[in-house]
Every structure is written in C-alpha cells, then in structure tokens.
Amino acid sequence: MPFVEVFTREKLSDEIRAKLAEDLSNTMMSVEIGGPTESAKMIAWMWLHTMPADSWAVGGRFARYFDVSRRL
C-alpha cells in the first residue's frame, strides 16, 4: 500500500489540501504503476500534518533563526 506523509508549517485550506492530495497521489501512482487507476486509488494513503513553525529545524537550527518567508 503506497503511503505519503506531508508536513506543513501553516494550515492549508480544504481546497488546497484536496488538490495536494490528488496531485501527489496521482504522481505516486504514475511512478509506481504507470498512472492512476480507480483500484490503486483505493489503497493509496496520505496523511497531512500541520506543525507549528517553531517545531521545524533546518541545518540544526530552529526555523525562528531563518527568514520564515523563504520557501524550499
């Protein structure tokens, strides 16, 4: 069963979460089996997590030491 976990520093709208889930699932299925199918969609799982910005560390330093507007 394919499984993807996504972590964000900010809360995403339901519309963005739905689009992200669909796009990532389709990409994952394209890599694994050549494209999305209805049967593959039934077993492709995804968890989306929102974590506070001060919980993220980059290069051994917590995010508060970096420009939080920077996107990776």
PyMOL Python script that loads the backbone (N, CA, C, O; Angstrom):
from pymol import cmd

cmd.read_pdbstr("""\
ATOM      1  N   MET A   1       0.847  -1.177   0.000  1.00  0.00           N
ATOM      2  CA  MET A   1       0.000   0.000   0.000  1.00  0.00           C
ATOM      3  C   MET A   1       0.889   1.235   0.000  1.00  0.00           C
ATOM      4  O   MET A   1       1.691   1.401   0.919  1.00  0.00           O
ATOM      5  N   PRO A   2       0.777   2.104  -0.993  1.00  0.00           N
ATOM      6  CA  PRO A   2       1.538   3.351  -1.002  1.00  0.00           C
ATOM      7  C   PRO A   2       1.080   4.270   0.129  1.00  0.00           C
ATOM      8  O   PRO A   2      -0.108   4.349   0.439  1.00  0.00           O
ATOM      9  N   PHE A   3       2.028   4.949   0.729  1.00  0.00           N
ATOM     10  CA  PHE A   3       1.722   5.829   1.853  1.00  0.00           C
ATOM     11  C   PHE A   3       2.597   7.071   1.770  1.00  0.00           C
ATOM     12  O   PHE A   3       3.810   6.962   1.593  1.00  0.00           O
ATOM     13  N   VAL A   4       1.997   8.245   1.895  1.00  0.00           N
ATOM     14  CA  VAL A   4       2.719   9.517   1.852  1.00  0.00           C
ATOM     15  C   VAL A   4       2.328  10.336   3.073  1.00  0.00           C
ATOM     16  O   VAL A   4       1.153  10.407   3.436  1.00  0.00           O
ATOM     17  N   GLU A   5       3.328  10.957   3.708  1.00  0.00           N
ATOM     18  CA  GLU A   5       3.084  11.897   4.793  1.00  0.00           C
ATOM     19  C   GLU A   5       3.567  13.271   4.365  1.00  0.00           C
ATOM     20  O   GLU A   5       4.674  13.415   3.845  1.00  0.00           O
ATOM     21  N   VAL A   6       2.737  14.278   4.584  1.00  0.00           N
ATOM     22  CA  VAL A   6       3.059  15.654   4.221  1.00  0.00           C
ATOM     23  C   VAL A   6       3.007  16.498   5.483  1.00  0.00           C
ATOM     24  O   VAL A   6       2.033  16.442   6.234  1.00  0.00           O
ATOM     25  N   PHE A   7       4.054  17.279   5.716  1.00  0.00           N
ATOM     26  CA  PHE A   7       4.121  18.175   6.867  1.00  0.00           C
ATOM     27  C   PHE A   7       4.195  19.614   6.371  1.00  0.00           C
ATOM     28  O   PHE A   7       4.982  19.920   5.476  1.00  0.00           O
ATOM     29  N   THR A   8       3.383  20.498   6.943  1.00  0.00           N
ATOM     30  CA  THR A   8       3.416  21.919   6.590  1.00  0.00           C
ATOM     31  C   THR A   8       3.555  22.757   7.856  1.00  0.00           C
ATOM     32  O   THR A   8       3.214  22.318   8.955  1.00  0.00           O
ATOM     33  N   ARG A   9       4.067  23.979   7.673  1.00  0.00           N
ATOM     34  CA  ARG A   9       4.203  24.897   8.805  1.00  0.00           C
ATOM     35  C   ARG A   9       2.993  25.792   8.943  1.00  0.00           C
ATOM     36  O   ARG A   9       2.864  26.500   9.942  1.00  0.00           O
ATOM     37  N   GLU A  10       2.113  25.779   7.975  1.00  0.00           N
ATOM     38  CA  GLU A  10       0.928  26.618   8.045  1.00  0.00           C
ATOM     39  C   GLU A  10      -0.292  25.798   7.673  1.00  0.00           C
ATOM     40  O   GLU A  10      -0.200  24.842   6.902  1.00  0.00           O
ATOM     41  N   LYS A  11      -1.430  26.174   8.223  1.00  0.00           N
ATOM     42  CA  LYS A  11      -2.667  25.457   7.934  1.00  0.00           C
ATOM     43  C   LYS A  11      -3.068  25.719   6.482  1.00  0.00           C
ATOM     44  O   LYS A  11      -3.084  26.862   6.025  1.00  0.00           O
ATOM     45  N   LEU A  12      -3.386  24.653   5.777  1.00  0.00           N
ATOM     46  CA  LEU A  12      -3.811  24.755   4.389  1.00  0.00           C
ATOM     47  C   LEU A  12      -5.326  24.689   4.310  1.00  0.00           C
ATOM     48  O   LEU A  12      -5.965  23.993   5.100  1.00  0.00           O
ATOM     49  N   SER A  13      -5.895  25.407   3.365  1.00  0.00           N
ATOM     50  CA  SER A  13      -7.345  25.367   3.188  1.00  0.00           C
ATOM     51  C   SER A  13      -7.757  23.970   2.718  1.00  0.00           C
ATOM     52  O   SER A  13      -6.937  23.209   2.205  1.00  0.00           O
ATOM     53  N   ASP A  14      -9.018  23.652   2.898  1.00  0.00           N
ATOM     54  CA  ASP A  14      -9.524  22.350   2.450  1.00  0.00           C
ATOM     55  C   ASP A  14      -9.334  22.181   0.946  1.00  0.00           C
ATOM     56  O   ASP A  14      -9.041  21.082   0.475  1.00  0.00           O
ATOM     57  N   GLU A  15      -9.502  23.267   0.193  1.00  0.00           N
ATOM     58  CA  GLU A  15      -9.337  23.212  -1.256  1.00  0.00           C
ATOM     59  C   GLU A  15      -7.890  22.872  -1.627  1.00  0.00           C
ATOM     60  O   GLU A  15      -7.657  22.036  -2.500  1.00  0.00           O
ATOM     61  N   ILE A  16      -6.936  23.503  -0.983  1.00  0.00           N
ATOM     62  CA  ILE A  16      -5.525  23.236  -1.264  1.00  0.00           C
ATOM     63  C   ILE A  16      -5.147  21.828  -0.819  1.00  0.00           C
ATOM     64  O   ILE A  16      -4.411  21.136  -1.522  1.00  0.00           O
ATOM     65  N   ARG A  17      -5.643  21.396   0.346  1.00  0.00           N
ATOM     66  CA  ARG A  17      -5.349  20.044   0.840  1.00  0.00           C
ATOM     67  C   ARG A  17      -5.876  18.996  -0.139  1.00  0.00           C
ATOM     68  O   ARG A  17      -5.190  18.015  -0.426  1.00  0.00           O
ATOM     69  N   ALA A  18      -7.086  19.199  -0.649  1.00  0.00           N
ATOM     70  CA  ALA A  18      -7.679  18.245  -1.596  1.00  0.00           C
ATOM     71  C   ALA A  18      -6.867  18.187  -2.892  1.00  0.00           C
ATOM     72  O   ALA A  18      -6.617  17.103  -3.420  1.00  0.00           O
ATOM     73  N   LYS A  19      -6.459  19.344  -3.402  1.00  0.00           N
ATOM     74  CA  LYS A  19      -5.657  19.395  -4.630  1.00  0.00           C
ATOM     75  C   LYS A  19      -4.298  18.746  -4.419  1.00  0.00           C
ATOM     76  O   LYS A  19      -3.828  17.992  -5.271  1.00  0.00           O
ATOM     77  N   LEU A  20      -3.667  19.034  -3.291  1.00  0.00           N
ATOM     78  CA  LEU A  20      -2.367  18.443  -2.965  1.00  0.00           C
ATOM     79  C   LEU A  20      -2.480  16.922  -2.858  1.00  0.00           C
ATOM     80  O   LEU A  20      -1.645  16.194  -3.395  1.00  0.00           O
ATOM     81  N   ALA A  21      -3.508  16.449  -2.171  1.00  0.00           N
ATOM     82  CA  ALA A  21      -3.704  15.005  -2.013  1.00  0.00           C
ATOM     83  C   ALA A  21      -3.913  14.325  -3.364  1.00  0.00           C
ATOM     84  O   ALA A  21      -3.336  13.270  -3.630  1.00  0.00           O
ATOM     85  N   GLU A  22      -4.730  14.925  -4.202  1.00  0.00           N
ATOM     86  CA  GLU A  22      -4.990  14.340  -5.522  1.00  0.00           C
ATOM     87  C   GLU A  22      -3.723  14.336  -6.390  1.00  0.00           C
ATOM     88  O   GLU A  22      -3.378  13.318  -6.990  1.00  0.00           O
ATOM     89  N   ASP A  23      -3.042  15.475  -6.447  1.00  0.00           N
ATOM     90  CA  ASP A  23      -1.845  15.568  -7.291  1.00  0.00           C
ATOM     91  C   ASP A  23      -0.727  14.642  -6.819  1.00  0.00           C
ATOM     92  O   ASP A  23      -0.096  13.971  -7.635  1.00  0.00           O
ATOM     93  N   LEU A  24      -0.477  14.601  -5.516  1.00  0.00           N
ATOM     94  CA  LEU A  24       0.571  13.718  -5.008  1.00  0.00           C
ATOM     95  C   LEU A  24       0.214  12.248  -5.201  1.00  0.00           C
ATOM     96  O   LEU A  24       1.076  11.437  -5.539  1.00  0.00           O
ATOM     97  N   SER A  25      -1.045  11.905  -4.988  1.00  0.00           N
ATOM     98  CA  SER A  25      -1.478  10.518  -5.192  1.00  0.00           C
ATOM     99  C   SER A  25      -1.316  10.111  -6.653  1.00  0.00           C
ATOM    100  O   SER A  25      -0.819   9.023  -6.945  1.00  0.00           O
ATOM    101  N   ASN A  26      -1.731  10.977  -7.566  1.00  0.00           N
ATOM    102  CA  ASN A  26      -1.596  10.667  -8.998  1.00  0.00           C
ATOM    103  C   ASN A  26      -0.128  10.531  -9.393  1.00  0.00           C
ATOM    104  O   ASN A  26       0.224   9.648 -10.174  1.00  0.00           O
ATOM    105  N   THR A  27       0.725  11.394  -8.860  1.00  0.00           N
ATOM    106  CA  THR A  27       2.156  11.311  -9.148  1.00  0.00           C
ATOM    107  C   THR A  27       2.743  10.017  -8.621  1.00  0.00           C
ATOM    108  O   THR A  27       3.505   9.340  -9.311  1.00  0.00           O
ATOM    109  N   MET A  28       2.380   9.677  -7.382  1.00  0.00           N
ATOM    110  CA  MET A  28       2.879   8.449  -6.770  1.00  0.00           C
ATOM    111  C   MET A  28       2.456   7.230  -7.592  1.00  0.00           C
ATOM    112  O   MET A  28       3.261   6.328  -7.823  1.00  0.00           O
ATOM    113  N   MET A  29       1.212   7.201  -8.029  1.00  0.00           N
ATOM    114  CA  MET A  29       0.735   6.068  -8.819  1.00  0.00           C
ATOM    115  C   MET A  29       1.376   6.038 -10.200  1.00  0.00           C
ATOM    116  O   MET A  29       1.601   4.962 -10.754  1.00  0.00           O
ATOM    117  N   SER A  30       1.673   7.209 -10.763  1.00  0.00           N
ATOM    118  CA  SER A  30       2.352   7.256 -12.064  1.00  0.00           C
ATOM    119  C   SER A  30       3.745   6.650 -11.968  1.00  0.00           C
ATOM    120  O   SER A  30       4.179   5.936 -12.873  1.00  0.00           O
ATOM    121  N   VAL A  31       4.435   6.928 -10.891  1.00  0.00           N
ATOM    122  CA  VAL A  31       5.778   6.383 -10.684  1.00  0.00           C
ATOM    123  C   VAL A  31       5.718   4.876 -10.441  1.00  0.00           C
ATOM    124  O   VAL A  31       6.519   4.117 -10.986  1.00  0.00           O
ATOM    125  N   GLU A  32       4.760   4.456  -9.617  1.00  0.00           N
ATOM    126  CA  GLU A  32       4.698   3.045  -9.228  1.00  0.00           C
ATOM    127  C   GLU A  32       4.123   2.132 -10.297  1.00  0.00           C
ATOM    128  O   GLU A  32       4.664   1.054 -10.544  1.00  0.00           O
ATOM    129  N   ILE A  33       3.026   2.550 -10.939  1.00  0.00           N
ATOM    130  CA  ILE A  33       2.336   1.628 -11.849  1.00  0.00           C
ATOM    131  C   ILE A  33       2.045   2.227 -13.217  1.00  0.00           C
ATOM    132  O   ILE A  33       1.326   1.626 -14.015  1.00  0.00           O
ATOM    133  N   GLY A  34       2.595   3.403 -13.495  1.00  0.00           N
ATOM    134  CA  GLY A  34       2.424   3.999 -14.805  1.00  0.00           C
ATOM    135  C   GLY A  34       1.262   4.962 -14.928  1.00  0.00           C
ATOM    136  O   GLY A  34       1.095   5.586 -15.976  1.00  0.00           O
ATOM    137  N   GLY A  35       0.457   5.103 -13.891  1.00  0.00           N
ATOM    138  CA  GLY A  35      -0.655   6.053 -13.916  1.00  0.00           C
ATOM    139  C   GLY A  35      -1.712   5.678 -12.905  1.00  0.00           C
ATOM    140  O   GLY A  35      -1.783   4.529 -12.469  1.00  0.00           O
ATOM    141  N   PRO A  36      -2.542   6.650 -12.526  1.00  0.00           N
ATOM    142  CA  PRO A  36      -3.582   6.378 -11.532  1.00  0.00           C
ATOM    143  C   PRO A  36      -4.704   5.502 -12.095  1.00  0.00           C
ATOM    144  O   PRO A  36      -5.121   5.657 -13.242  1.00  0.00           O
ATOM    145  N   THR A  37      -5.171   4.592 -11.269  1.00  0.00           N
ATOM    146  CA  THR A  37      -6.347   3.772 -11.601  1.00  0.00           C
ATOM    147  C   THR A  37      -7.284   3.823 -10.405  1.00  0.00           C
ATOM    148  O   THR A  37      -6.866   4.142  -9.292  1.00  0.00           O
ATOM    149  N   GLU A  38      -8.534   3.512 -10.634  1.00  0.00           N
ATOM    150  CA  GLU A  38      -9.507   3.531  -9.535  1.00  0.00           C
ATOM    151  C   GLU A  38      -9.146   2.521  -8.451  1.00  0.00           C
ATOM    152  O   GLU A  38      -9.309   2.805  -7.264  1.00  0.00           O
ATOM    153  N   SER A  39      -8.657   1.343  -8.843  1.00  0.00           N
ATOM    154  CA  SER A  39      -8.303   0.340  -7.834  1.00  0.00           C
ATOM    155  C   SER A  39      -7.070   0.771  -7.042  1.00  0.00           C
ATOM    156  O   SER A  39      -6.986   0.512  -5.841  1.00  0.00           O
ATOM    157  N   ALA A  40      -6.118   1.421  -7.698  1.00  0.00           N
ATOM    158  CA  ALA A  40      -4.926   1.901  -6.988  1.00  0.00           C
ATOM    159  C   ALA A  40      -5.283   3.025  -6.021  1.00  0.00           C
ATOM    160  O   ALA A  40      -4.690   3.130  -4.947  1.00  0.00           O
ATOM    161  N   LYS A  41      -6.249   3.868  -6.394  1.00  0.00           N
ATOM    162  CA  LYS A  41      -6.670   4.969  -5.515  1.00  0.00           C
ATOM    163  C   LYS A  41      -7.243   4.459  -4.198  1.00  0.00           C
ATOM    164  O   LYS A  41      -7.181   5.148  -3.180  1.00  0.00           O
ATOM    165  N   MET A  42      -7.794   3.263  -4.220  1.00  0.00           N
ATOM    166  CA  MET A  42      -8.401   2.698  -3.010  1.00  0.00           C
ATOM    167  C   MET A  42      -7.369   2.321  -1.949  1.00  0.00           C
ATOM    168  O   MET A  42      -7.708   2.184  -0.773  1.00  0.00           O
ATOM    169  N   ILE A  43      -6.106   2.152  -2.361  1.00  0.00           N
ATOM    170  CA  ILE A  43      -5.082   1.747  -1.392  1.00  0.00           C
ATOM    171  C   ILE A  43      -3.944   2.760  -1.260  1.00  0.00           C
ATOM    172  O   ILE A  43      -2.946   2.483  -0.594  1.00  0.00           O
ATOM    173  N   ALA A  44      -4.084   3.921  -1.883  1.00  0.00           N
ATOM    174  CA  ALA A  44      -3.066   4.975  -1.772  1.00  0.00           C
ATOM    175  C   ALA A  44      -3.448   5.883  -0.601  1.00  0.00           C
ATOM    176  O   ALA A  44      -4.428   6.624  -0.681  1.00  0.00           O
ATOM    177  N   TRP A  45      -2.688   5.824   0.464  1.00  0.00           N
ATOM    178  CA  TRP A  45      -2.990   6.570   1.681  1.00  0.00           C
ATOM    179  C   TRP A  45      -2.103   7.797   1.793  1.00  0.00           C
ATOM    180  O   TRP A  45      -0.965   7.803   1.323  1.00  0.00           O
ATOM    181  N   MET A  46      -2.644   8.851   2.430  1.00  0.00           N
ATOM    182  CA  MET A  46      -1.877  10.064   2.654  1.00  0.00           C
ATOM    183  C   MET A  46      -2.313  10.710   3.970  1.00  0.00           C
ATOM    184  O   MET A  46      -3.503  10.810   4.269  1.00  0.00           O
ATOM    185  N   TRP A  47      -1.330  11.140   4.738  1.00  0.00           N
ATOM    186  CA  TRP A  47      -1.591  11.907   5.956  1.00  0.00           C
ATOM    187  C   TRP A  47      -1.039  13.294   5.752  1.00  0.00           C
ATOM    188  O   TRP A  47       0.077  13.454   5.257  1.00  0.00           O
ATOM    189  N   LEU A  48      -1.813  14.312   6.130  1.00  0.00           N
ATOM    190  CA  LEU A  48      -1.364  15.701   6.074  1.00  0.00           C
ATOM    191  C   LEU A  48      -1.305  16.238   7.505  1.00  0.00           C
ATOM    192  O   LEU A  48      -2.286  16.178   8.247  1.00  0.00           O
ATOM    193  N   HIS A  49      -0.142  16.759   7.873  1.00  0.00           N
ATOM    194  CA  HIS A  49       0.085  17.271   9.221  1.00  0.00           C
ATOM    195  C   HIS A  49       0.421  18.759   9.166  1.00  0.00           C
ATOM    196  O   HIS A  49       1.149  19.203   8.278  1.00  0.00           O
ATOM    197  N   THR A  50      -0.105  19.522  10.108  1.00  0.00           N
ATOM    198  CA  THR A  50       0.300  20.911  10.279  1.00  0.00           C
ATOM    199  C   THR A  50       1.077  20.990  11.580  1.00  0.00           C
ATOM    200  O   THR A  50       0.588  20.586  12.635  1.00  0.00           O
ATOM    201  N   MET A  51       2.292  21.516  11.496  1.00  0.00           N
ATOM    202  CA  MET A  51       3.138  21.633  12.683  1.00  0.00           C
ATOM    203  C   MET A  51       3.497  23.100  12.886  1.00  0.00           C
ATOM    204  O   MET A  51       3.681  23.830  11.911  1.00  0.00           O
ATOM    205  N   PRO A  52       3.598  23.542  14.137  1.00  0.00           N
ATOM    206  CA  PRO A  52       3.964  24.929  14.401  1.00  0.00           C
ATOM    207  C   PRO A  52       5.328  25.258  13.797  1.00  0.00           C
ATOM    208  O   PRO A  52       6.217  24.407  13.752  1.00  0.00           O
ATOM    209  N   ALA A  53       5.487  26.491  13.336  1.00  0.00           N
ATOM    210  CA  ALA A  53       6.734  26.910  12.694  1.00  0.00           C
ATOM    211  C   ALA A  53       7.930  26.721  13.613  1.00  0.00           C
ATOM    212  O   ALA A  53       9.031  26.447  13.134  1.00  0.00           O
ATOM    213  N   ASP A  54       7.741  26.860  14.925  1.00  0.00           N
ATOM    214  CA  ASP A  54       8.888  26.724  15.835  1.00  0.00           C
ATOM    215  C   ASP A  54       9.253  25.269  16.111  1.00  0.00           C
ATOM    216  O   ASP A  54      10.141  24.999  16.920  1.00  0.00           O
ATOM    217  N   SER A  55       8.582  24.334  15.451  1.00  0.00           N
ATOM    218  CA  SER A  55       8.914  22.910  15.571  1.00  0.00           C
ATOM    219  C   SER A  55       9.871  22.444  14.483  1.00  0.00           C
ATOM    220  O   SER A  55      10.339  21.306  14.516  1.00  0.00           O
ATOM    221  N   TRP A  56      10.166  23.310  13.522  1.00  0.00           N
ATOM    222  CA  TRP A  56      10.999  22.947  12.379  1.00  0.00           C
ATOM    223  C   TRP A  56      12.443  23.377  12.610  1.00  0.00           C
ATOM    224  O   TRP A  56      12.704  24.510  13.012  1.00  0.00           O
ATOM    225  N   ALA A  57      13.365  22.478  12.358  1.00  0.00           N
ATOM    226  CA  ALA A  57      14.783  22.806  12.411  1.00  0.00           C
ATOM    227  C   ALA A  57      15.382  22.546  11.033  1.00  0.00           C
ATOM    228  O   ALA A  57      15.087  21.536  10.395  1.00  0.00           O
ATOM    229  N   VAL A  58      16.216  23.462  10.591  1.00  0.00           N
ATOM    230  CA  VAL A  58      16.902  23.333   9.301  1.00  0.00           C
ATOM    231  C   VAL A  58      18.388  23.537   9.556  1.00  0.00           C
ATOM    232  O   VAL A  58      18.796  24.551  10.123  1.00  0.00           O
ATOM    233  N   GLY A  59      19.178  22.587   9.140  1.00  0.00           N
ATOM    234  CA  GLY A  59      20.614  22.702   9.345  1.00  0.00           C
ATOM    235  C   GLY A  59      21.002  22.757  10.816  1.00  0.00           C
ATOM    236  O   GLY A  59      22.005  23.370  11.180  1.00  0.00           O
ATOM    237  N   GLY A  60      20.199  22.112  11.659  1.00  0.00           N
ATOM    238  CA  GLY A  60      20.497  22.090  13.091  1.00  0.00           C
ATOM    239  C   GLY A  60      20.009  23.312  13.845  1.00  0.00           C
ATOM    240  O   GLY A  60      20.255  23.433  15.045  1.00  0.00           O
ATOM    241  N   ARG A  61      19.328  24.214  13.171  1.00  0.00           N
ATOM    242  CA  ARG A  61      18.794  25.425  13.819  1.00  0.00           C
ATOM    243  C   ARG A  61      17.294  25.480  13.629  1.00  0.00           C
ATOM    244  O   ARG A  61      16.772  25.108  12.578  1.00  0.00           O
ATOM    245  N   PHE A  62      16.615  25.942  14.645  1.00  0.00           N
ATOM    246  CA  PHE A  62      15.166  26.043  14.541  1.00  0.00           C
ATOM    247  C   PHE A  62      14.777  27.182  13.617  1.00  0.00           C
ATOM    248  O   PHE A  62      15.520  28.150  13.452  1.00  0.00           O
ATOM    249  N   ALA A  63      13.602  27.053  13.017  1.00  0.00           N
ATOM    250  CA  ALA A  63      13.138  27.960  11.972  1.00  0.00           C
ATOM    251  C   ALA A  63      13.148  29.420  12.403  1.00  0.00           C
ATOM    252  O   ALA A  63      13.276  30.298  11.550  1.00  0.00           O
ATOM    253  N   ARG A  64      13.021  29.710  13.678  1.00  0.00           N
ATOM    254  CA  ARG A  64      12.973  31.111  14.108  1.00  0.00           C
ATOM    255  C   ARG A  64      14.271  31.846  13.769  1.00  0.00           C
ATOM    256  O   ARG A  64      14.299  33.077  13.777  1.00  0.00           O
ATOM    257  N   TYR A  65      15.342  31.112  13.472  1.00  0.00           N
ATOM    258  CA  TYR A  65      16.609  31.736  13.109  1.00  0.00           C
ATOM    259  C   TYR A  65      16.704  32.051  11.619  1.00  0.00           C
ATOM    260  O   TYR A  65      17.681  32.651  11.173  1.00  0.00           O
ATOM    261  N   PHE A  66      15.706  31.655  10.857  1.00  0.00           N
ATOM    262  CA  PHE A  66      15.725  31.852   9.422  1.00  0.00           C
ATOM    263  C   PHE A  66      14.569  32.754   8.991  1.00  0.00           C
ATOM    264  O   PHE A  66      13.606  32.951   9.732  1.00  0.00           O
ATOM    265  N   ASP A  67      14.683  33.283   7.806  1.00  0.00           N
ATOM    266  CA  ASP A  67      13.602  34.061   7.226  1.00  0.00           C
ATOM    267  C   ASP A  67      12.444  33.111   6.955  1.00  0.00           C
ATOM    268  O   ASP A  67      12.535  32.251   6.079  1.00  0.00           O
ATOM    269  N   VAL A  68      11.351  33.265   7.708  1.00  0.00           N
ATOM    270  CA  VAL A  68      10.237  32.311   7.579  1.00  0.00           C
ATOM    271  C   VAL A  68       9.505  32.442   6.247  1.00  0.00           C
ATOM    272  O   VAL A  68       8.709  31.571   5.896  1.00  0.00           O
ATOM    273  N   SER A  69       9.759  33.513   5.503  1.00  0.00           N
ATOM    274  CA  SER A  69       9.104  33.644   4.194  1.00  0.00           C
ATOM    275  C   SER A  69       9.834  32.822   3.137  1.00  0.00           C
ATOM    276  O   SER A  69       9.315  32.647   2.034  1.00  0.00           O
ATOM    277  N   ARG A  70      11.016  32.318   3.446  1.00  0.00           N
ATOM    278  CA  ARG A  70      11.770  31.523   2.488  1.00  0.00           C
ATOM    279  C   ARG A  70      11.069  30.192   2.249  1.00  0.00           C
ATOM    280  O   ARG A  70      10.658  29.520   3.194  1.00  0.00           O
ATOM    281  N   ARG A  71      10.940  29.829   1.017  1.00  0.00           N
ATOM    282  CA  ARG A  71      10.296  28.555   0.649  1.00  0.00           C
ATOM    283  C   ARG A  71      11.352  27.639   0.062  1.00  0.00           C
ATOM    284  O   ARG A  71      12.176  28.058  -0.751  1.00  0.00           O
ATOM    285  N   LEU A  72      11.319  26.386   0.483  1.00  0.00           N
ATOM    286  CA  LEU A  72      12.258  25.395  -0.052  1.00  0.00           C
ATOM    287  C   LEU A  72      11.690  24.771  -1.295  1.00  0.00           C
ATOM    288  O   LEU A  72      12.328  23.909  -1.901  1.00  0.00           O
TER     289      LEU A  72
END
""", "prot")
cmd.dss("prot")
cmd.show_as("cartoon", "prot")
cmd.util.cbc("prot")
cmd.orient("prot")
